[in-house]
């Protein structure tokens, strides 16, 4: 059983930074694609960032490009989301997701929630204006 546990959420002022962490269990982490999604109240869950299992490619939503950075430490079975220049509209519950991807899956797959097999419980990010 693979478990994903997010941490690092909290309250931050607009313009500030946070780093989210997602610790995973299981021996297959290094072979998993990993991603972050978020969901604000009364809104659908949306893609934020993703990374291929080998780190060869990263993908970002346009709304966070240039401000957020996804990274992974396979030795620690952990994926991170560094969030800079936070805006009130970034406030949401942030979810870590992971799982195997077909080697031929293109970028669209990495932005699609249903392509990820494992999910964390989420961590709240609040941005004050």
C-alpha positions in Angstrom: 0.0 0.0 0.0 1.4 3.3 -1.1 0.7 6.3 1.2 1.3 10.0 0.4 1.4 12.5 3.3 1.6 16.2 2.6 2.9 18.8 4.9 4.1 22.4 4.8 0.8 24.2 4.3 -0.2 27.2 6.3 -1.0 30.9 6.3 1.2 33.3 4.3 0.9 36.9 3.2 0.6 37.7 -0.5 4.0 37.8 -2.0 5.4 35.3 0.4 6.7 31.7 -0.1 5.9 28.2 1.1 7.4 24.8 0.4 5.1 21.9 0.5 6.4 18.4 1.0 4.9 15.0 0.1 6.4 12.0 1.8 5.6 8.7 0.3 5.8 5.1 1.4 6.6 2.2 -0.8 9.7 1.1 -2.7 8.5 2.2 -6.2 8.5 6.0 -5.6 11.6 6.5 -7.8 9.6 5.0 -10.7 6.5 7.1 -10.2 5.4 10.3 -11.9 4.5 12.8 -9.2 2.2 15.8 -9.3 0.5 18.5 -7.3 -3.1 19.5 -7.7 -5.2 22.0 -5.8 -8.8 22.7 -5.0 -10.3 25.9 -3.8 -13.7 26.1 -2.2 -16.5 25.7 -4.7 -14.0 25.0 -7.5 -12.9 21.9 -9.3 -9.6 20.3 -8.6 -7.0 21.7 -10.9 -3.5 20.7 -12.0 -0.6 22.7 -10.6 2.7 20.9 -11.4 4.0 17.5 -12.3 7.3 15.7 -12.9 8.2 12.5 -14.8 9.6 9.7 -12.7 13.2 10.4 -13.8 12.9 14.2 -13.5 13.5 14.6 -17.2 10.5 16.8 -17.7 8.3 19.0 -15.6 5.0 20.5 -16.3 3.2 23.6 -14.8 -0.1 25.2 -15.0 0.1 28.6 -16.7 -1.1 30.3 -13.6 1.9 29.1 -11.6 4.6 29.0 -14.2 7.7 31.0 -13.1 6.5 31.1 -9.5 6.2 27.4 -8.5 8.9 24.7 -8.7 8.3 21.0 -8.4 11.2 18.8 -7.3 11.9 15.3 -5.9 14.4 13.6 -3.7 14.3 9.9 -4.4 16.6 9.1 -1.6 14.0 10.5 0.8 10.9 9.3 -1.2 9.7 12.9 -1.1 8.4 15.4 -3.6 8.3 19.1 -3.0 6.5 22.1 -4.3 8.2 25.4 -3.8 5.8 28.3 -4.1 7.0 31.9 -4.5 5.2 35.1 -5.0 2.0 33.7 -3.6 -1.3 35.3 -4.6 -4.7 35.2 -2.8 -5.9 33.1 -5.8 -3.3 30.4 -4.9 -5.2 29.6 -1.7 -6.5 26.1 -1.8 -6.1 22.6 -0.5 -3.0 21.2 -2.2 -2.9 17.5 -3.0 0.1 15.3 -3.8 -0.5 12.6 -6.4 1.7 9.9 -7.8 1.8 6.7 -9.7 3.2 4.9 -12.7 2.8 6.4 -16.1 3.1 4.7 -19.5 6.5 5.7 -21.0 4.6 6.9 -24.1 2.2 9.1 -22.1 2.5 12.7 -23.2 2.3 15.9 -21.3 -1.5 15.9 -21.2 -1.5 12.7 -19.1 0.7 14.5 -16.4 -1.9 17.2 -16.0 -4.9 14.8 -15.7 -5.9 13.8 -12.2 -7.4 10.5 -13.2 -4.0 9.3 -14.5 -2.6 9.3 -11.0 -3.2 6.2 -8.9 -2.3 7.5 -5.4 -3.3 10.6 -3.6 -2.6 12.3 -0.3 -5.2 13.9 2.0 -4.2 17.4 1.2 -2.7 20.4 3.0 -4.3 23.8 3.3 -2.6 26.9 1.9 -4.1 30.2 2.8 -2.9 33.5 1.3 -3.8 36.8 2.9 -4.0 39.9 0.9 
